[in-house]
Amino acid sequence: MNYNIVGEPLPVVICNLAPNESVITERGSMSWMSPNMKMTTKGTSLGKAFGRVFSGESIFQNIYTAMGGPGQIAFASSFPGSIKAFQITPDNPLVVQKSGFLASEMTVELSTFFKKKLGAGMFGGEGFIMQKLSGNGLAFIEIDGYACEYNLAPGQSMIVDTGYLAAMSATCSMDIVAVEGVKNALLGGEGLFNTVVTGPGRVILQSMPRYKMLAGEPQTNG
């Protein structure tokens, strides 16, 4: 499969598939396709379905296959921002925010990812359950706003305000810290908690979490 991502800040990824090649996506993500693309709907087990509901995804996924020759299919972002392509490998899985997964090759597995610490789930802003992409293949991820990427060395940390963490390598760890000082916490406008991501690994931050945009909040550092 080859692809082209165009149109930021309202991006779409256009995928060109070889004969009999397939791509899997969340229900409702397809924007347009060539007539020879055949769709089949795939369910999941009860246990996986429970986790997918809490991670912000449907319990069903759609598989599109190019029949009788090369095919083309396009997936548009559901929110103004960016679409990024990541090569998933067995030793390099990726953890993404709720509803971050857009589409992937069939060899990529989507599962739920539980934060190890309860505090991270309750106060981190990304929710207690995230998504984990593993296996071996190409995956496309939605980013709210523009994406800023950092490669953290072992032990190196980044403090992230609520909701700005879009994705990270599974090798990274995450914790929650309270904003220092009662006055800072109550009057500083930055909230009570920050997320701390520690390497080694890759961290992808987003410039405008959708919940802030939908709530009509002005863009600030908090």
C-alpha positions as CSV (number, residue, x, y, z in Angstrom):
1,M,0.0,0.0,0.0
2,N,1.1,3.5,-0.7
3,Y,-0.6,6.6,0.6
4,N,-0.8,10.4,0.4
5,I,-1.9,12.7,3.3
6,V,-3.3,16.0,2.0
7,G,-5.4,18.9,3.1
8,E,-4.3,20.0,6.6
9,P,-5.9,21.4,8.8
10,L,-8.8,19.2,7.4
11,P,-6.7,16.3,6.3
12,V,-7.5,13.1,4.4
13,V,-5.3,10.1,3.8
14,I,-5.7,8.6,0.3
15,C,-4.6,4.9,0.2
16,N,-3.8,3.0,-3.0
17,L,-4.1,-0.7,-2.5
18,A,-2.7,-3.6,-4.6
19,P,-5.1,-6.3,-5.8
20,N,-6.6,-8.3,-2.9
21,E,-4.9,-5.9,-0.4
22,S,-7.0,-4.9,2.6
23,V,-7.2,-2.1,5.1
24,I,-9.1,-2.0,8.4
25,T,-10.8,1.1,9.9
26,E,-13.3,2.2,12.4
27,R,-17.0,2.2,11.4
28,G,-17.9,5.4,9.5
29,S,-14.4,6.5,8.7
30,M,-14.4,5.9,4.9
31,S,-14.8,9.1,2.9
32,W,-14.6,7.8,-0.7
33,M,-13.3,4.8,-2.6
34,S,-13.1,3.2,-6.0
35,P,-16.0,0.9,-7.1
36,N,-13.9,-2.3,-6.7
37,M,-13.4,-1.9,-3.0
38,K,-15.4,-4.5,-1.1
39,M,-16.5,-3.9,2.5
40,T,-17.0,-6.5,5.2
41,T,-17.8,-5.7,8.8
42,K,-15.9,-7.5,11.6
43,G,-17.0,-7.9,15.2
44,T,-14.9,-8.8,18.2
45,S,-15.1,-11.0,21.3
46,L,-17.1,-9.9,24.3
47,G,-14.0,-9.2,26.4
48,K,-12.4,-7.1,23.7
49,A,-15.7,-5.4,23.0
50,F,-16.0,-4.2,26.6
51,G,-12.5,-2.6,26.4
52,R,-13.2,-1.0,23.0
53,V,-16.3,0.7,24.2
54,F,-14.4,2.3,27.1
55,S,-11.5,3.3,24.8
56,G,-13.9,5.3,22.7
57,E,-14.3,3.0,19.7
58,S,-17.0,0.9,18.2
59,I,-17.2,-2.8,18.8
60,F,-17.3,-3.2,15.0
61,Q,-14.6,-2.5,12.4
62,N,-14.8,-2.4,8.6
63,I,-12.4,-4.2,6.3
64,Y,-12.0,-2.9,2.8
65,T,-10.4,-5.1,0.1
66,A,-9.4,-4.2,-3.5
67,M,-11.1,-6.8,-5.7
68,G,-10.1,-7.6,-9.3
69,G,-7.3,-5.0,-9.5
70,P,-5.8,-2.0,-7.7
71,G,-8.1,0.0,-5.5
72,Q,-8.2,3.4,-3.8
73,I,-9.9,4.4,-0.5
74,A,-9.7,7.7,1.5
75,F,-10.2,8.3,5.2
76,A,-10.8,11.9,6.4
77,S,-10.1,13.2,9.9
78,S,-13.2,13.7,12.1
79,F,-11.8,16.9,13.6
80,P,-9.5,19.7,12.3
81,G,-5.9,18.7,12.9
82,S,-3.4,16.2,11.4
83,I,-3.2,12.7,10.2
84,K,0.1,10.9,10.9
85,A,1.4,7.6,9.6
86,F,3.3,5.3,12.0
87,Q,5.1,2.1,11.2
88,I,4.1,-0.3,13.9
89,T,6.6,-3.2,14.7
90,P,6.6,-5.9,17.4
91,D,9.3,-4.0,19.3
92,N,7.7,-0.6,18.8
93,P,4.0,-0.6,19.7
94,L,2.2,2.8,20.0
95,V,-0.2,4.0,22.6
96,V,-2.7,6.6,21.4
97,Q,-5.5,8.7,22.8
98,K,-9.2,7.8,22.7
99,S,-10.6,7.7,19.2
100,G,-7.1,8.4,17.8
101,F,-7.0,5.3,15.6
102,L,-8.2,6.0,12.0
103,A,-7.1,3.0,9.8
104,S,-4.3,0.5,9.4
105,E,-3.0,-2.5,7.5
106,M,-4.6,-5.8,8.5
107,T,-1.4,-6.8,10.3
108,V,-1.8,-4.1,13.0
109,E,-3.8,-5.1,16.1
110,L,-5.8,-2.6,18.1
111,S,-6.4,-3.3,21.8
112,T,-7.0,-1.4,25.0
113,F,-4.3,0.1,27.1
114,F,-4.8,0.6,30.9
115,K,-2.7,3.1,32.7
116,K,-0.9,1.4,35.6
117,K,-1.6,4.1,38.1
118,L,-5.1,5.0,39.1
119,G,-4.1,8.7,39.4
120,A,-3.2,8.9,35.8
121,G,-6.6,7.6,34.8
122,M,-8.6,9.8,37.1
123,F,-6.7,13.1,36.6
124,G,-4.6,12.8,33.4
125,G,-7.2,14.1,31.1
126,E,-6.7,11.3,28.5
127,G,-9.0,8.9,30.4
128,F,-8.3,5.7,32.2
129,I,-8.2,3.7,29.0
130,M,-6.2,4.5,25.9
131,Q,-5.6,2.5,22.7
132,K,-2.6,0.3,21.9
133,L,-1.4,-0.5,18.4
134,S,0.8,-3.5,18.1
135,G,1.8,-6.1,15.5
136,N,3.6,-5.2,12.3
137,G,2.3,-2.7,9.7
138,L,1.3,0.8,8.8
139,A,-1.3,2.7,10.9
140,F,-2.9,6.2,10.6
141,I,-3.6,8.3,13.6
142,E,-5.7,11.4,14.1
143,I,-4.1,14.3,16.0
144,D,-6.2,17.3,17.3
145,G,-4.6,20.4,15.9
146,Y,-1.0,20.2,14.9
147,A,1.5,17.5,16.0
148,C,4.7,18.2,17.9
149,E,7.1,15.2,18.3
150,Y,9.8,14.6,20.8
151,N,12.2,11.7,21.3
152,L,12.8,11.3,25.0
153,A,16.0,9.6,26.3
154,P,15.9,7.1,29.2
155,G,14.8,9.1,32.3
156,Q,14.1,12.2,30.3
157,S,10.6,13.7,31.1
158,M,8.1,16.1,29.6
159,I,5.4,17.8,31.6
160,V,2.2,17.9,29.5
161,D,-1.0,19.8,30.3
162,T,-4.3,18.0,30.4
163,G,-5.4,16.6,27.0
164,Y,-2.3,17.5,25.0
165,L,-0.9,14.0,24.9
166,A,-1.9,12.4,21.6
167,A,0.4,9.3,21.5
168,M,3.6,7.8,22.9
169,S,5.8,4.8,22.5
170,A,4.7,1.9,24.8
171,T,8.2,2.1,26.3
172,C,7.3,5.5,27.9
173,S,5.8,5.7,31.3
174,M,3.2,8.2,32.5
175,D,2.4,9.7,35.9
176,I,0.4,12.6,37.3
177,V,1.8,15.4,39.4
178,A,-0.1,18.2,41.3
179,V,0.6,21.8,40.4
180,E,2.9,23.2,43.1
181,G,1.4,25.7,45.5
182,V,-2.2,26.2,46.4
183,K,-2.3,29.7,44.9
184,N,-0.8,28.4,41.6
185,A,-3.3,25.6,41.5
186,L,-6.4,27.7,42.2
187,L,-5.6,30.9,40.5
188,G,-3.1,30.1,37.8
189,G,-5.6,28.8,35.3
190,E,-3.5,25.7,34.5
191,G,-5.6,23.2,36.4
192,L,-4.7,21.1,39.4
193,F,-2.7,18.3,37.7
194,N,-0.2,17.8,34.9
195,T,0.8,14.6,33.1
196,V,4.4,13.6,33.2
197,V,5.7,11.4,30.4
198,T,9.1,9.8,30.9
199,G,11.3,8.1,28.3
200,P,12.7,6.3,26.6
201,G,10.5,6.7,23.6
202,R,8.7,8.9,21.2
203,V,6.0,11.4,22.4
204,I,3.5,13.1,20.1
205,L,1.7,16.2,21.5
206,Q,-1.3,18.0,20.0
207,S,-1.8,21.7,19.8
208,M,-5.6,21.8,20.4
209,P,-7.4,19.0,22.2
210,R,-10.9,18.7,20.8
211,Y,-12.6,19.0,24.1
212,K,-11.2,22.5,24.5
213,M,-12.3,23.5,21.0
214,L,-15.8,22.1,21.5
215,A,-16.1,23.8,24.9
216,G,-15.1,27.1,23.3
217,E,-12.1,27.6,25.5
218,P,-9.4,30.0,24.3
219,Q,-6.1,28.6,23.4
220,T,-3.7,29.0,26.3
221,N,-0.9,27.0,27.9
222,G,-3.4,25.4,30.2
